[in-house]
Amino acid sequence: MASRHVVTTQPWGSAPAPQRSDWQTGLLDCCSDCGVCICGSFCFICLGCQVAGDMDECCLCGTTVAMRTLYRTRYNIPGSIMGDFFSVLCCPWCSLCQLKRDINRRKEQGTFW
């Protein structure tokens, strides 16, 4: 009699499975880093270029849904492309500032790559 093995998780090879994480700050937590908030408010494009530079992407991509989705999938942050779209559509400043705050915190923790 043959035994049946059910695969419940996919193997990741030699690399460990990515750990699930959350955003370091909320979408509306502007006061948690006033410098980022001020930069986003007065020089939105500059902050977008900083985010894109941090992620080794083209400067024009920093403020896009694609950048937010790339970052979220890289760090296994729950969400969806639709959620990313509405975050960027409804409040692009808050969305971009949240992304930059998260990058800064992960750099401080040594977990940004």
VOPAGU-2260 file (C-alpha; in pm, 1 decimal, decimal comma):
REM VOPAGU-2260
SITE   aa  ch    i         X         Y         Z
SITE  MET   A    0       0,0       0,0       0,0
SITE  ALA   A    1     148,4     333,6    -107,1
SITE  SER   A    2     149,5     614,5     144,0
SITE  ARG   A    3      31,9     956,6      41,5
SITE  HIS   A    4     243,0    1255,7     131,0
SITE  VAL   A    5      72,5    1589,7     115,7
SITE  VAL   A    6     295,1    1891,3      68,6
SITE  THR   A    7     167,2    2167,8     294,9
SITE  THR   A    8     454,7    2411,6     242,7
SITE  GLN   A    9     676,5    2469,0     -53,3
SITE  PRO   A   10    1049,4    2416,9      -9,0
SITE  TRP   A   11    1260,3    2730,1     -46,0
SITE  GLY   A   12    1580,6    2548,8    -131,5
SITE  SER   A   13    1878,0    2645,7      81,5
SITE  ALA   A   14    1740,4    2991,9     163,8
SITE  PRO   A   15    1511,5    3025,9     464,2
SITE  ALA   A   16    1148,0    3110,7     396,9
SITE  PRO   A   17    1085,8    3484,9     419,1
SITE  GLN   A   18     950,4    3590,1     756,7
SITE  ARG   A   19     614,1    3760,3     760,1
SITE  SER   A   20     633,3    4115,7     886,6
SITE  ASP   A   21     420,1    4426,0     909,6
SITE  TRP   A   22     471,5    4790,9     829,9
SITE  GLN   A   23     694,3    4950,0    1093,3
SITE  THR   A   24     453,3    5244,9    1118,7
SITE  GLY   A   25      95,5    5309,1    1015,5
SITE  LEU   A   26     -12,7    5494,7     704,8
SITE  LEU   A   27    -106,3    5805,5     905,4
SITE  ASP   A   28     181,4    5798,1    1158,9
SITE  CYS   A   29     347,0    6112,8    1022,0
SITE  CYS   A   30     447,7    6234,8    1367,6
SITE  SER   A   31     666,9    5929,3    1422,7
SITE  ASP   A   32     929,1    6084,9    1190,4
SITE  CYS   A   33     867,9    6454,2    1130,7
SITE  GLY   A   34    1171,0    6488,2     901,6
SITE  VAL   A   35    1028,3    6240,0     653,7
SITE  CYS   A   36     685,2    6402,1     682,3
SITE  ILE   A   37     823,5    6749,6     611,7
SITE  CYS   A   38    1029,8    6623,6     319,0
SITE  GLY   A   39     724,5    6445,8     175,9
SITE  SER   A   40     508,8    6753,6     218,8
SITE  PHE   A   41     743,4    7008,5      64,8
SITE  CYS   A   42     950,7    6799,9    -176,2
SITE  PHE   A   43     744,5    6495,1    -269,4
SITE  ILE   A   44     951,9    6415,7    -579,4
SITE  CYS   A   45    1278,1    6433,2    -379,8
SITE  LEU   A   46    1142,5    6184,6    -126,2
SITE  GLY   A   47    1028,6    5957,5    -409,8
SITE  CYS   A   48    1380,7    5965,9    -552,9
SITE  GLN   A   49    1525,6    5881,2    -210,3
SITE  VAL   A   50    1294,2    5578,8    -181,4
SITE  ALA   A   51    1380,0    5464,8    -534,0
SITE  GLY   A   52    1750,7    5508,2    -462,2
SITE  ASP   A   53    1722,9    5306,1    -142,8
SITE  MET   A   54    1568,8    5022,9    -343,7
SITE  ASP   A   55    1808,3    5052,4    -640,6
SITE  GLU   A   56    1530,8    5151,0    -878,9
SITE  CYS   A   57    1479,4    5433,2   -1126,8
SITE  CYS   A   58    1407,9    5768,4    -962,4
SITE  LEU   A   59    1079,0    5798,5   -1152,0
SITE  CYS   A   60     944,9    5482,5    -982,9
SITE  GLY   A   61     967,2    5597,7    -619,9
SITE  THR   A   62     611,4    5722,8    -588,5
SITE  THR   A   63     435,4    5441,4    -776,1
SITE  VAL   A   64     209,5    5153,5    -679,6
SITE  ALA   A   65     470,7    4919,3    -825,7
SITE  MET   A   66     735,2    5042,9    -578,6
SITE  ARG   A   67     502,5    4996,1    -282,4
SITE  THR   A   68     406,8    4648,6    -403,2
SITE  LEU   A   69     771,3    4552,8    -463,4
SITE  TYR   A   70     865,9    4663,6    -114,4
SITE  ARG   A   71     568,5    4488,4      45,4
SITE  THR   A   72     642,4    4159,7    -129,5
SITE  ARG   A   73    1017,6    4184,7     -56,5
SITE  TYR   A   74     949,8    4203,0     317,7
SITE  ASN   A   75     645,6    3974,3     310,3
SITE  ILE   A   76     413,3    4246,5     439,7
SITE  PRO   A   77      49,5    4139,4     405,9
SITE  GLY   A   78    -165,5    4330,3     162,1
SITE  SER   A   79    -263,9    4341,2    -201,5
SITE  ILE   A   80    -195,8    4539,7    -515,4
SITE  MET   A   81    -546,0    4684,2    -482,3
SITE  GLY   A   82    -465,6    4803,1    -129,3
SITE  ASP   A   83    -140,4    4954,4    -255,0
SITE  PHE   A   84    -329,6    5125,9    -536,5
SITE  PHE   A   85    -583,5    5282,4    -302,0
SITE  SER   A   86    -313,1    5390,8     -55,8
SITE  VAL   A   87    -125,1    5569,2    -332,5
SITE  LEU   A   88    -443,8    5707,2    -490,7
SITE  CYS   A   89    -609,4    5838,6    -172,7
SITE  CYS   A   90    -303,5    5981,4      -2,0
SITE  PRO   A   91      17,7    5960,6    -203,6
SITE  TRP   A   92     208,0    6166,7      57,6
SITE  CYS   A   93     110,6    5935,5     343,9
SITE  SER   A   94     188,0    5628,8     135,2
SITE  LEU   A   95     532,3    5751,5      33,5
SITE  CYS   A   96     617,4    5872,1     384,6
SITE  GLN   A   97     516,8    5534,4     529,9
SITE  LEU   A   98     742,8    5360,5     281,1
SITE  LYS   A   99    1039,9    5585,7     364,2
SITE  ARG   A  100     983,1    5551,5     741,3
SITE  ASP   A  101     978,6    5174,3     701,1
SITE  ILE   A  102    1302,6    5178,7     501,6
SITE  ASN   A  103    1468,5    5398,5     765,7
SITE  ARG   A  104    1358,0    5172,1    1051,5
SITE  ARG   A  105    1472,9    4857,1     874,0
SITE  LYS   A  106    1810,7    5021,5     809,6
SITE  GLU   A  107    1840,1    5104,5    1181,9
SITE  GLN   A  108    1752,9    4742,8    1269,8
SITE  GLY   A  109    1995,8    4606,4    1011,6
SITE  THR   A  110    1720,9    4420,9     826,8
SITE  PHE   A  111    1706,1    4634,3     510,6
SITE  TRP   A  112    1841,6    4466,9     197,4
